[in-house]
Amino acid sequence: MKPTGELDLALPQGATLGEGLLWQRGRWWWTDIEASTLNAWRPGQGAVESCRLPDRLGSFAHCRSGRVLLGLAKRLAIASLGDGLELAQLQTLAPVDAAESRTRVNDGRTDRRGCFVFGTLNEAREKRPIGSFYQFSLQYGLRRLALPAVAIANSICFSLDGRTMYFCDTLTQRIQQCDYDAETAQVDNVRLFTQMDNAEAWPDGSVIDAEGCLWNAQWGAGRVARYDPSGQLMSVYTAAAAHTTCPAIGGEGMDQLMLTSARTELGRDALAAQPLSGSLFGLRLPKALGVPDTLFED
């Protein structure tokens, strides 16, 4: 499909691996995984604030209490942050894949009930599918979802009614969906949602909009694509960075599409050709399509 439009540079950044973009509490939040930082930026009000963490942050969620749930490389933790985003307190909640040294926490977000659902990836060069998907809540603890093993868990998001979960193994170049029950952490009826139409497109982060459509950032292709609820490709927007990573829709009017990107795995020539890699890119949508992420029930 020919691109529908092009995203503008929203915030120059040099993130090694920008990911996990969210709109919460009047700010854009994202992680630079390899820099072990959680970042926040309020448009029109100056500099980015950053919280340096003791380990890489694969994904995160905001909590009802005002704290932040952190998916650190090998554990889930909950953090209290100061006014300047400084780390005030950190409490470990659960280890993740403690017996498997090759994996780390990757993509994740809350389901519509307020449980945190996330996946792991295989960091070893051979990239065997040894990653898993999990649900975490304070009520039930950590529960592994009965989904196929993956090499790189990504694209986790939920239908508006919360009964369908979307997910992928990036290396398969397809996004899947399944029936999902938040209360029991049961999944069923795994099926194909969509296949990438571009050989250079590797599905990364996804989000569901107010019309039930899925937006997916596609690593390697420098784009974000929108799919209707049946999985049909509707539109494609490009960015001046090959490694686009995670979309979000927010802003004061909930009509701003934003996208993180990464510099990792780009050689010297590619970085010279794409100097804005690692930045945030944005586009104003013709109507409000943002759906706030459910706060983690802490």
Secondary structure, DSSP 8 states (H G I E B T S, - for coil): ---SEE-EEEE----SBEEEEEEETTEEEEEEGGGTEEEEE-TTS-S-EEEE-SS-EEEEEEBTTS-EEEEETTEEEEEEE-TTS-EEEEEEEEESSTT-TTEEEEEEEE-TTS-EEEEEEE-STT--S-B-EEEEETTTEEEE-----BSBEEEEEE-TTS-EEEEEEGGGTEEEEEEEETTTTEEEEEEEEEE-SSTT-EEEEEEE-TTS-EEEEEETTTEEEEE-TTS-EEEEEE-S-SBEEEEEEETTTT-EEEEEEB-TT--HHHHHH-TTTTSEEEEE-SS--------B--
